[in-house]
Amino acid sequence: MNFDWGYALETLPGLLSGLVITLQATVLGMLVALTLGLLLAVLRHAGGRWIGGAARHFIEFVRSTPLLIQLYFLFYVLPGLGVTLSPLVTGVLALGVHYAAYCAEVYRAGINSVPRGQWEAAASLGYPAGARWRRIILPQAIPPVIPALGNYLIAMFKDTPLLSAITVMEVLQVAKIAGAESFRYLEPLTLVGVMFLVLSLTASRLVRRLEARYGRQARPA
């Protein structure tokens, strides 16, 4: 099968519109993951027996079930419970919650690596709990784990094609529809592969820069 550049250019505008949806889902999903993941990590560490235990069990449950099942549950089961969301919002929520469980473990590693003396110094200075986390612990815990969080951003980006299962018109879904209409899959799927490759390599390079800047950052003793 020969690659038809004319047909490839013809499908490109539609693929680019699908790529915008893919990037929206990735960026919004990662914002949810970073925020919810940090909340879960803090609750697990400082929430006491009941709240901390609930956060731990939630993290383990989400990590132990496939993202596709979570997508189906949110899209097909929640409407029966009276909660109806658009496909894109459902996809963003599913990606965010799924990766929040992994981000929470990354945050937890950073929190646990803060020297015990820093906790004791913050307590001895009379900081309330909120200020202690905001001004002492998190500024030391988060920078070293930024590269790991960046890796999850790349992984989420590559998982966005799963959103086609709930009718989100992301870039791969657009390519499949174009191929089904013309019976030519080579061009649209090749272009999608190139898009994912270029964007993933670009993100990987940014993550390496972050790792060089923060990964070996020394903490105060």
DACOR-V62651 format. One record per backbone hydrogen bond with DSSP energy under -0.5 kcal/mol. CO is the residue of the C=O (numbers start at 0). NH is the residue of the N-H. Records with the same first field share a line. If there is no record, write none. Layout:
CO=NH, NH
//
This chain:
1=3
2=4
3=7
4=8
5=9
6=10
7=11
8=12
10=14
11=15
12=16
13=17
14=18
15=19
16=20
17=21, 170
18=22
19=23
20=24
21=25
22=26
23=27
24=28
25=29
26=30
27=31
28=32
29=33
30=34
31=35
32=36
33=37
34=38
35=39
36=40
37=41
38=42
39=43
40=44
41=45
42=46
46=50
47=51
48=52
49=53
50=54
51=55
52=56
53=57
54=58
55=59
56=60
57=61
58=62
59=63
61=64
65=69
66=70
67=71
68=72
69=73
70=74
71=75, 76
72=76, 77
76=79, 80
77=80, 82
78=81
81=83
82=84
85=89
86=90
87=91
88=92
89=93
90=94
91=95
92=96
93=97
94=98
95=99
96=100
97=100, 101
98=102
99=103
100=104
101=105
102=106
103=107
104=108
105=109
106=110
107=111
108=112
110=113
114=117, 118
115=119
116=120
117=121
118=122
119=123
120=124
121=126
122=125
127=131
128=132
129=133
130=134, 135
131=135, 136
132=137
135=139
136=139, 140
137=141
141=144, 145
142=145
144=148
145=149
146=150
147=151
148=152
149=153
150=154
151=155
152=156
153=157
154=158
155=158, 159
156=159
158=161
159=162
160=163
161=164
162=165, 167
163=166
167=169
169=173
170=174
171=175
172=176
173=177
174=178
175=179
176=180
177=181
178=182, 183
184=188
185=189
186=190
187=191
188=192
189=193
190=194
191=195
192=196
193=197
194=198
195=199
196=200
197=201
198=202
199=203
200=204
201=205
202=206
203=207
204=208
205=209
206=210
207=211
208=212
209=213, 214
210=214, 215
213=216
//
